[in-house]
Amino acid sequence: MRLAQATCPANITILPGKFQMSEVLVLYYSRNGKVAQLARLIARGIEEVPGMQARLRSVPPVAPLTESAAPPVPDEGAPYVEKQDLRECAGLVMGSPTRFGNMAAPLKHFLDSTGAEWASGALVGKPAGVFTSTSTMHGGQESTLLSMMLPLIHHGMLIVGIPFTEAALNRTQSGGSPYGASHVAGITGENPLSEDERTLARALGRRVAETCARLAGQ
């Protein structure tokens, strides 16, 4: 019997006797390492879903001459994102530290360069989630998460949050919100991720991956 190719936003091809893993792009900018820690936990959550893989990517810092200021490959951490990553991903989870209640400039700079992907609908219909880290409890976590959603909505993505059916969301005394995963790092970054913050980061990854799988008919 011949199987039809799946018609879904996820980058999955279903052929007789063959299965291709679907990847969720975890894209982030991290200055002091806390957002990167969240990204790795989200990636773990993604890979808890059968048939799903995480693709970790970062964005370079910005400078007056960004093209020449950043090396082509970072010294450590995830490789820098390419536009092809957006086209190939089944879903996206995007993270940034807060800057005055908004996403950091390096991530905004990259998003501002995605006009061609917007015009072609490369991200339309794909699930997306967001995550952040701040120094203080009221340092702008929720406004930063909301600000990151706006360009994703313009790209036609389907926003996935964290429901209060996740027990950790009801008891957390630090980061974590229905808008996305988060961490309260402390003024000098002295706070390790709490157990609830870690649990909610993995939960966000699972939810985005599960939504991708459902859309793909897995």
ROKESE-40590 format. One line per 2 residues: their letters; for each residue x, y, z of N, C-alpha, C, CB. Coordinates in pm, whole numbers, plus 32768, in hexadecimal, padded with zeros to 4 digits. Last residue first. Glycine has a CB too. Layout:
a> X,Y,Z,X,Y,Z,X,Y,Z,X,Y,Z  ... .
***
This chain:
qg> 80B8,84B3,855B,8103,8444,8595,80B4,8400,8604,8189,8474,85C9  8051,858D,84D5,8005,8512,84D3,8051,849B,8508,7FD8,84F4,844A .
al> 80C1,8680,84E8,80F8,8628,8481,80AE,85A4,8478,818A,860D,849C  8040,86E4,85C0,8027,8724,853F,8058,86CC,84CC,806A,87AE,8539 .
ra> 80B5,8641,8683,8025,8636,8667,8004,8673,85DE,7FD3,867C,86D7  81BE,8699,867C,819F,860F,865A,810C,85FE,8637,81C6,85B2,86CD .
ct> 81A2,87A4,86D3,81DA,8786,864E,81B2,86FA,8622,8273,8794,8650  8145,876E,87D4,80EE,87B5,8775,811F,879F,86E6,80EA,884C,8796 .
ea> 8225,86F4,8842,81A8,86A8,8836,8149,86E9,87D3,8163,869B,88BF  82D9,87CE,883B,82F4,8755,87EC,8276,8701,87DA,8361,8700,882F .
vr> 825D,887E,88EE,8274,88A8,8863,8289,882C,880B,82EE,8908,8858  825F,87DA,89D4,81E1,880A,899B,81F2,8837,890A,81A9,887D,89EF .
rg> 8371,87AD,8A07,8317,873D,89E8,8299,876E,89A3,82F2,86F0,8A67  83C8,88B3,8A40,83FE,8869,89CF,83A5,87F6,89A5,8487,8835,89F1 .
la> 8331,88E3,8B28,831C,8935,8AB1,8351,88EE,8A34,8361,89BE,8AC1  83A0,8822,8BD4,8312,881A,8BB0,82F5,886C,8B33,82B9,884B,8C24 .
ra> 84A1,8881,8BF6,848D,8803,8BAF,83FC,87F3,8B82,84B5,878C,8C09  845D,8968,8C85,84A5,8973,8C07,8494,88F3,8BB5,853B,898F,8C20 .
lt> 83E7,88FC,8D69,8393,8948,8D0C,83D9,895D,8C85,836F,89D0,8D48  84C3,8882,8DE7,844E,8831,8DBF,83FC,8879,8D56,83F6,8811,8E38 .
re> 8563,895F,8E1B,8594,88F4,8DC3,851F,88A1,8D8E,85F8,889A,8E0F  84C1,89EB,8ECE,84E9,8A2A,8E50,8518,89C1,8DEB,8559,8A91,8E69 .
de> 84B6,892D,8F9F,843C,8951,8F55,845D,8993,8ED0,83E4,89AF,8FAA  85BE,892A,8FF4,8583,88AF,8FBE,8505,88CE,8F6E,8563,884D,902F .
sl> 866D,8A50,8F7E,8623,8A03,8FE2,85E9,8986,8FA0,85B3,8A58,9023  87B2,8A95,8F11,8728,8A7B,8EE9,86E5,8A26,8F54,8721,8A35,8E5E .
pn> 8869,8B57,9006,885C,8AE7,8FA7,87CA,8AD8,8F7E,8891,8A63,8FE6  88BF,8CA9,9027,8858,8C43,903F,885F,8BD2,8FD8,87CD,8C84,903B .
eg> 897A,8D67,8FDE,899F,8D06,9045,893A,8C95,9058,89B1,8D4C,90C7  8980,8E3D,8F37,8970,8DB9,8EFB,898A,8D48,8F5D,89CC,8DAB,8E87 .
ti> 8980,8F21,8FC5,8A02,8EF6,8F91,89FB,8E6D,8F4E,8A6A,8EF3,9001  886D,8F32,8FFA,88B6,8FA7,8FC7,893B,8F80,8F89,88CC,900C,9036 .
ga> 87B0,8E15,8F81,87F5,8E60,8FE9,884C,8ECD,8FAB,884A,8E03,9040  8715,8D84,8EC9,87A2,8D63,8ED8,87E6,8DA4,8F50,87EB,8D8B,8E5D .
vh> 85FB,8CE4,8E98,8627,8D5A,8EE1,86B7,8D41,8F0C,85C9,8D79,8F5E  857E,8C6E,8D60,85D8,8C5A,8DD2,85F7,8CE1,8E12,865B,8C14,8DA6 .
sa> 8478,8BCC,8C9E,84CD,8C3C,8CC6,851D,8C18,8D42,8479,8CBA,8CDF  8393,8B71,8B95,83F2,8B4D,8BFD,844A,8BC6,8C20,844A,8AD5,8BD0 .
gy> 8254,8C1D,8B61,82CD,8BD6,8B39,8326,8BB8,8BAF,8319,8C25,8AD2  8162,8C78,8BB7,8193,8CAC,8B38,820F,8C62,8B06,81B0,8D40,8B45 .
ps> 8134,8C15,8CB3,80E7,8BDA,8C46,8115,8C0A,8BBC,8054,8BFB,8C57  8286,8BF5,8D3A,8206,8C3B,8D2B,81B6,8BF7,8CBD,821B,8CD2,8D0C .
gg> 83B2,8BFD,8DED,8348,8BA9,8DB5,82C5,8BF6,8DAF,8337,8B29,8E08  8477,8C36,8F1D,844F,8C47,8E92,83E3,8BE6,8E67,84C5,8C36,8E3A .
sq> 8409,8C1A,905B,846B,8C66,900E,8438,8C76,8F7F,84F6,8C20,9011  8365,8B70,90D4,8381,8BEB,911F,83E7,8C41,90D6,83B3,8BCA,91AC .
tr> 8268,8A9B,9055,82E9,8ADB,9044,82F3,8B5D,9095,8303,8AF7,8FB1  816E,8A22,9062,81BD,8A2B,90DE,823F,8A77,90D0,81DA,89A2,9110 .
nl> 80F5,8A20,8F6C,80A6,8A4E,8FDE,80FA,8A62,905C,8038,89EB,8FFB  81B0,89B0,8EC8,8188,8A3A,8EAC,8139,8A74,8F21,8136,8A41,8E2B .
aa> 81C2,88A9,8F18,822F,8904,8F3B,820B,8996,8F25,82AB,88E1,8EEC  80E5,882C,8EA2,80E4,8849,8F32,814F,88AE,8F59,80F8,87C9,8F81 .
et> 8042,8882,8D8B,80CA,8862,8DB7,80D6,888D,8E49,8138,88A8,8D5D  7F53,88F8,8D6D,7F4F,8869,8D8D,7FDB,8834,8DAC,7F12,881B,8D18 .
fp> 7F81,89F3,8D13,7F86,89DF,8DA4,7F6B,894F,8DCD,7F23,8A3B,8DE8  8052,89D8,8BE9,7FD2,89DE,8C31,7FE3,89C7,8CC7,7F72,8977,8BF9 .
ig> 8121,8AA1,8B31,8125,8A39,8B98,80A3,8A41,8BE7,81A2,8A49,8BF5  80F0,8AD2,89CD,811E,8AFA,8A51,8127,8A83,8AB0,80C2,8B65,8A8B .
vi> 8120,8B06,887B,8109,8A9F,88E1,8142,8AD2,8965,814A,8A16,88B8  80A6,8B9D,8758,80E9,8BAF,87D8,80BD,8B45,883D,80CD,8C3C,8810 .
lm> 80ED,8B61,8617,8088,8B3D,867A,80CA,8B3E,8703,8049,8AB1,865B  814F,8C63,8527,8168,8BEE,857A,80F8,8BDA,85E1,81EF,8BFB,85C1 .
gh> 8154,8D37,8479,80EA,8CD5,846A,80FC,8C58,84BF,80DF,8CAD,83DD  8200,8E04,849A,822E,8D98,8442,81C4,8D2A,8433,82B0,8D5C,8479 .
hi> 8179,8E90,855B,817F,8EC9,84D4,81AE,8E62,846F,81DD,8F42,84D1  81B4,8DE5,862F,8129,8DEF,8601,8126,8E2A,8574,80D5,8E46,8663 .
lp> 82C1,8E21,8647,829A,8D98,8624,8209,8D94,85F4,82AD,8D3A,869D  82C5,8F2B,8699,82F3,8F0B,8612,82CD,8E7E,85E7,8388,8F1B,860A .
lm> 8242,8EF7,87A2,8209,8F4D,8739,8240,8F30,86AE,8224,8FDD,875B  82D0,8E5D,885A,8260,8E20,8812,8235,8E72,8798,81EA,8E0E,886F .
ms> 8381,8F0A,88D0,83B7,8EA7,8873,8348,8E62,8823,8409,8E3E,88BE  82D8,8F97,8978,8318,8FDF,8908,8351,8F7D,88A2,8387,903C,893B .
ll> 8295,8ED3,8A34,822E,8F06,89DA,826C,8F4C,8961,81D0,8F66,8A24  838E,8EBA,8AB5,8351,8E47,8A73,82E8,8E74,8A0D,8311,8DE8,8ADA .
ts> 83A4,8FBF,8B1B,8407,8F8B,8ABB,83CF,8F14,8A6F,8488,8F63,8B04  82D0,8FCA,8BCA,82CF,9023,8B56,8335,8FF7,8AEE,82EB,90B4,8B82 .
eq> 8325,8F06,8C84,82AB,8EEF,8C34,82A5,8F4C,8BBB,822F,8F03,8C8B  841D,8F73,8CEC,8412,8EF0,8CAD,8399,8EE5,8C50,840A,8E84,8D17 .
gg> 8470,905D,8D6B,8437,9065,8CE5,8426,8FDF,8C9F,848B,90BB,8C93  84CA,9041,8E6E,8523,9080,8E0E,84F0,9080,8D7F,85A5,903E,8E11 .
hm> 846E,8FDA,8F5D,8419,9037,8F13,846B,9086,8EAD,83D1,9098,8F73  8540,8F38,8FB3,84BB,8EFF,8FA2,8462,8F57,8F4B,847A,8EE8,9029 .
ts> 8673,8F78,8EFC,8617,8F86,8F6D,858D,8F50,8F4C,860D,9018,8F97  86F9,8F30,8E12,8744,8F36,8E91,86E6,8F36,8F09,879C,8FB3,8E95 .
ts> 865D,8E3D,8D38,8672,8EC5,8D6A,86C1,8EBF,8DEC,85EB,8F0D,8D7F  8624,8D87,8C0E,8662,8D8B,8C93,8677,8E1D,8CB8,86EA,8D3C,8C95 .
tf> 8531,8CD0,8B41,8587,8D42,8B64,85C6,8D2E,8BEE,8536,8DC4,8B63  8480,8C4D,8A20,84B8,8C41,8AA7,851A,8CB3,8AC1,84FE,8BB7,8ABA .
vg> 836D,8BD1,8953,83D4,8C32,8976,8404,8C1D,8A04,839E,8CC1,8965  82FA,8B10,8833,82F8,8B35,88C0,836C,8B93,88DC,8300,8AB8,891A .
ap> 8232,8AA2,871D,82A1,8AEF,8755,828C,8B08,87E9,82B2,8B74,8709  81D2,89DC,85FD,81C8,89FF,868B,8244,8A49,86BC,81B2,8981,86DF .
kg> 8183,8A5C,84B6,81DD,8A0D,850C,81CE,8A39,859E,8270,8A1C,84DE  80EF,8B00,8411,80B2,8A84,8441,8109,8A2E,8499,8088,8A35,83CF .
vl> 8205,8B8A,836A,8173,8B89,837B,8142,8B00,83A8,812E,8BB2,82F8  830D,8BA3,832F,82EA,8B7A,83B7,8253,8B70,83CF,8325,8BDC,841A .
ag> 831A,8BF2,8224,836D,8B81,8251,8345,8B4D,82DA,83FE,8BAA,8253  829C,8CAD,8180,824C,8C5C,81DC,8297,8BE4,8214,81D1,8C2C,8196 .
sa> 8324,8D5F,80E6,830F,8CD9,80AC,82B9,8C80,8104,8394,8C96,8095  8332,8E3C,818B,82ED,8E48,810A,82CD,8DC0,80CF,8342,8E98,80A9 .
we> 83CB,8DD6,825F,8342,8E05,8276,82F4,8E08,81F3,8343,8E93,82B7  84B9,8DAA,81DB,8472,8D36,8214,83E2,8D5A,8235,84BA,8D04,8293 .
ag> 84FB,8EB0,819E,84E4,8E51,8130,8498,8DD7,8161,856B,8E26,80F1  851D,8F22,829F,84B2,8F4F,8246,8493,8EED,81D6,84D6,8FD4,820B .
ts> 85D0,8EFC,8370,8585,8E89,833C,8510,8EB2,82E3,8551,8E35,83B0  8659,8FB8,83FB,8692,8F90,837A,8643,8F20,8337,8721,8F63,838D .
dl> 85E8,8FD8,84EE,85D3,9044,848D,8607,9020,8402,8616,90C3,84BD  8651,8EFD,8574,85C4,8EF9,8549,85A7,8F64,84E0,8568,8F0C,85C2 .
fh> 8757,8F5F,85A8,8742,8EEC,8550,86B2,8EE8,851C,8762,8E6A,859A  8719,9035,8651,8762,904E,85D5,874E,8FDA,8573,87F8,9064,85F1 .
kl> 86A7,8FAF,8729,8654,9009,86DA,8695,9026,8652,863B,908D,8726  878D,8F2E,8788,871D,8EDF,8756,86C1,8F34,86FF,86CF,8EA2,87CB .
pa> 882F,900F,87CF,885C,8FAB,876D,87EC,8F55,8734,88C2,8F51,87AD  878F,90A7,8891,87A6,90D8,8808,87D6,906B,87A7,880A,9147,880C .
am> 86A3,8FE7,8956,8725,9023,893F,873A,9043,88AB,8794,8FC5,8971  8548,903F,898B,85B1,8FE2,8965,8633,902D,894C,8588,8F91,88E8 .
ng> 84EC,910E,8AA9,84E2,90E6,8A1E,854E,907F,8A01,84ED,9161,89BF  8519,9180,8B9E,8495,9146,8B84,8480,9118,8AF6,842D,91A7,8BA7 .
fr> 8626,91CD,8B85,85BF,9231,8B9F,8534,91FD,8B79,85DE,92B3,8B52  8662,90AA,8B07,86A3,912D,8B00,8635,9195,8B0C,86F6,913E,8A7A .
tp> 8683,8F55,8B6F,8634,8FD0,8B61,868D,904A,8B57,85D3,8FDF,8BD7  8708,8E4F,8A9D,8700,8E9A,8B1A,86AE,8F19,8B04,878D,8EBD,8B50 .
sg> 8645,8D70,89D0,869C,8DE4,89DC,8699,8E17,8A6C,8670,8E55,897A  85D3,8C6E,88EC,85F2,8CA4,896F,8654,8D18,896D,8628,8C39,89C5 .
mv> 84E0,8BA1,884C,853D,8C11,8842,8554,8C52,88CB,8508,8C7A,87DE  8495,8A8C,8795,8491,8AC0,881E,8502,8B27,8828,84A1,8A4C,888B .
lg> 83DB,8A17,8683,8443,8A71,86B3,842B,8A93,8745,8447,8AF2,865F  83B1,8905,8599,8380,8964,85FC,83F7,89B3,8631,8335,891C,866F .
ac> 8430,8886,84CF,83A2,8868,84E1,8361,88C8,8542,8390,87D9,8511  8523,8928,83F9,84EF,88FE,847C,845A,88E0,8476,850A,896B,84E3 .
er> 8579,8989,8302,857A,88F8,8319,8533,88CD,8399,8607,88C7,831C  856F,8A9D,830D,8521,8A58,82A6,8513,89C2,82C5,8562,8A6B,821D .
ld> 861E,8AD2,83DE,8592,8AFA,83E8,853B,8AAD,8385,8583,8B90,83D0  870F,8A75,8374,86D9,8A38,83EE,8645,8A58,83FF,8728,8A67,8469 .
qk> 8742,8B25,82A5,8716,8A9E,8283,86DB,8A56,82FC,8789,8A4E,824A  87AF,8BFE,8324,8724,8C07,82F8,86EB,8B7E,82D5,8718,8C65,8281 .
ev> 8869,8B8F,8444,8862,8BB4,83B8,87D0,8BB6,838E,88B6,8B53,835F  8902,8BD0,8583,888F,8BAD,8530,88A3,8BDA,84A0,880F,8BEA,8569 .
yp> 8A3A,8B53,85F8,89E3,8BC2,85D5,8976,8B94,8574,8A35,8C34,8597  8A46,8A36,86DA,8A6B,8A7F,8660,8A0C,8AF3,8647,8A6B,8A1F,85E6 .
ag> 8A58,8A52,8845,8A16,8A26,87CA,8A47,8A74,8751,897E,8A35,87D8  8B9C,8A62,88EC,8B0A,8A63,88E5,8AD7,8A39,885C,8AD6,8AEC,8906 .
ed> 8CBA,8B28,8885,8C79,8AC0,88D4,8BE2,8ACC,88C3,8CA0,8ACA,896A  8D04,8BD2,87B9,8D6D,8B8A,8802,8D34,8B17,8855,8DBA,8BE9,885C .
pv> 8C37,8BBD,868D,8C51,8BEA,8715,8CBD,8B96,8759,8BD1,8BE6,8768  8C9F,8C07,8545,8C79,8B9B,85A1,8C96,8BC9,862E,8CC7,8B17,8580 .
pp> 8CE0,8CF9,84D0,8C7B,8CA5,848F,8C4B,8C31,84E6,8CB2,8C6E,840F  8CEC,8E02,85CA,8D2C,8D99,857A,8CC1,8D40,853D,8D8D,8D45,85D2 .
aa> 8C70,8F4D,85B0,8C59,8EC6,85E2,8CA3,8E60,858C,8BC3,8EA7,85E5  8CB7,9033,8525,8CD2,902C,85B4,8CC8,8F9E,85EA,8C75,9085,85FF .
se> 8C67,9038,8421,8CF3,901D,8439,8D13,900B,84CD,8D46,908B,8400  8B53,9061,843C,8B82,8FF9,83E2,8C14,8FD5,8400,8B73,9026,8351 .
tl> 8B39,9141,84E8,8B17,90BB,8517,8B54,904E,84C0,8A82,90A9,851B  8BB1,9246,853A,8BCF,91FA,84C1,8BB8,9167,84DF,8C62,9215,8490 .
pa> 8B46,928B,8635,8B33,92E5,85C4,8B51,92A3,853E,8B8A,935F,85D4  8ABE,914B,869E,8B21,91B6,86AB,8B0A,9214,8636,8BB5,917E,86AC .
vp> 8A29,9032,874A,8A28,909C,86E5,8A92,9104,8706,899C,90DD,86DB  8A79,8ED4,876A,8A65,8F5A,87A1,8A69,8FC1,8731,8AD1,8F7B,880C .
pv> 89C6,8DD4,86AE,8A3F,8E1A,86D9,8A1E,8E9F,871A,8A9D,8E30,8662  88E4,8CDB,872B,88FC,8D4E,86D5,8978,8D97,8707,8880,8DAE,86D2 .
sr> 88D3,8B6E,871B,88DC,8BEF,8760,88E9,8C5F,86FA,8954,8BF1,87C2  8827,8A34,8726,886C,8A9B,86DC,886C,8B1D,872D,882B,8AB0,8651 .
lr> 87D8,88E0,8730,8801,8956,877D,8851,89B5,8726,8854,892C,87F9  86D7,8823,86E3,8747,885E,869B,876B,88E0,86E3,8725,8878,8602 .
aq> 864E,86F4,8761,8668,8784,8773,86E0,87AD,8720,867F,87A6,880A  855C,860E,86D9,85E4,8633,86FD,85EC,86CA,8710,8648,8604,8692 .
mg> 8462,8510,86F0,8488,859D,86EC,8518,85B0,8719,8429,85F0,8743  840F,840A,8712,8416,843E,868A,8443,84CE,867F,8394,8430,864B .
pv> 8379,843A,8851,83A6,83DE,87E8,83A3,841F,875D,834F,8361,87E7  83F5,852A,8928,8382,850A,88D2,83B3,84B0,8860,833F,858D,8899 .
ee> 84DC,8570,899C,848C,850E,89E4,8412,84E3,8993,845F,8548,8A6A  8542,863D,890A,856E,85B7,88E4,852F,8549,893A,8603,85AF,88ED .
ig> 84D4,871A,898B,84AF,86FC,8900,84CD,866B,88E0,84F9,875A,889E  855C,8712,8A7F,84CC,86FC,8A7B,849C,86D8,89EF,8483,8777,8AAC .
ra> 865E,8750,8A28,8644,86CE,8A66,85AF,86AC,8A62,8676,86CC,8AF8  8632,8856,89D1,8659,87F0,8970,8642,8763,89A8,86EC,8802,8947 .
il> 8605,88CC,8AC7,8598,88C8,8A66,85B4,885E,89FC,8584,8954,8A23  8709,88B4,8B2B,869B,886D,8B6D,8622,8862,8B10,8672,88B6,8BEF .
ra> 8791,895D,8A7E,87B5,88CE,8A81,8748,887B,8AC5,883A,88BB,8ACA  8719,8A52,8ABA,870F,8A1B,8A33,872C,8985,8A32,876F,8A63,89D4 .
lq> 8769,8A7E,8BC1,86DC,8A67,8BA5,86CB,8A24,8B1C,868C,8AEB,8BAA  8879,8AAB,8B89,8851,8A3A,8BDE,87BE,8A17,8BC7,8868,8A5B,8C73 .
av> 8867,8B96,8AF2,889B,8B1C,8AB3,8876,8AA0,8B05,8934,8B25,8AA4  8813,8C45,8BB5,87B5,8C26,8B48,87E3,8BA8,8AFF,87AC,8C9E,8AE4 .
kg> 8901,8C45,8C4D,8885,8C13,8C87,881C,8BF1,8C1C,884D,8C78,8CE8  89E5,8CB7,8BD4,89D7,8C26,8BDC,8954,8BF2,8C10,8A3F,8BF3,8C2E .
nr> 89F9,8DC3,8BA6,8A40,8D8D,8C1A,8A25,8CF9,8C32,8A1A,8DDB,8C94  8973,8DE3,8AAE,89E7,8E37,8AD1,8A3B,8DF7,8B40,89B9,8EC3,8AFD .
sy> 88DF,8D45,89A2,88FE,8D3A,8A30,897C,8D89,8A4E,890E,8CA6,8A5B  87D7,8D14,88C6,884C,8D66,88E3,8862,8D5E,8978,8839,8DFC,88B3 .
yl> 8754,8BFA,8807,8761,8C50,887C,87DB,8CAC,8873,876B,8BFC,88FA  867D,8AFB,879B,86CE,8B6E,8772,86D9,8BD0,87E6,8692,8BB4,86F5 .
vl> 863D,89CA,8746,8648,8A14,87C5,86AE,8A83,87AC,8674,89B6,883F  856D,8932,8661,85DD,898F,8670,85D4,89D6,86F7,85DE,89F7,85FC .
ve> 8521,87E5,864E,84F3,8865,8683,856F,88BC,8699,84A0,8853,8709  850B,86F5,854A,855D,8746,85A4,8516,87C7,85CE,85E1,8768,8561 .
sm> 84B6,85A5,8518,8490,8630,8507,84D8,8682,8570,83F6,8642,8511  853A,8489,846B,852B,84D6,84E6,8508,8567,84C4,85AB,84D0,853A .
qf> 848B,83C1,838A,84EF,842A,8399,84D3,8479,8418,84F1,8487,831D  8464,8277,832A,8438,82E0,8384,84A9,8344,8396,840B,82A6,840E .
kg> 83EA,8185,8240,8451,81E6,8264,8416,8250,82C0,848D,8227,81E6  832A,80E0,81D2,839C,80A3,8214,8407,8104,8241,83D8,8042,81BA .
pl> 82BE,81D1,80F3,82B1,8146,811A,8333,8111,8156,8289,80F1,80A3  82E6,8315,8193,82EF,82BF,811F,82E3,822E,814C,8373,82D7,80D2 .
it> 82B8,8451,81FC,8292,83C9,821D,8290,8378,819C,8209,83C5,8265  8378,8558,826A,834C,8511,81F4,832F,8481,821A,83B4,8519,8182 .
in> 835F,8683,8319,8362,85F2,8321,8331,85BA,829D,830C,85BD,8398  8360,8795,8391,83B7,8766,8326,83CA,86CF,8331,843F,87AE,8329 .
ap> 8211,8804,83CB,828C,87C7,83FA,82DB,878F,8384,826D,8758,8461  8125,8852,8354,8191,88B3,835A,8214,8877,8386,816C,8920,83B6 .
ct> 80B4,8751,826F,80B5,8790,82F2,8127,87F3,82F5,80C2,8727,8365  8066,8647,81D6,8055,86D5,81B8,8046,871D,823C,7FDB,86EF,815B .
aq> 812C,852E,8196,80E3,857C,81F9,80DB,860D,81CC,8126,8573,8284  80F5,846F,8073,814F,84C7,80BD,80FD,851F,811A,81A5,851E,805C .
al> 8043,833A,8093,804E,83C3,805F,80B2,8411,80B2,7FC3,840A,805F  80B4,81F3,8057,8091,8259,80B9,80A2,82E3,807A,80E7,824C,8139 .
rm> 8038,80DC,7FAE,8087,8157,7FA3,8055,81BE,8007,8081,8191,7F14  8053,7F88,8000,8000,8000,8000,8057,807D,8000,7FA2,8001,8079 .
***
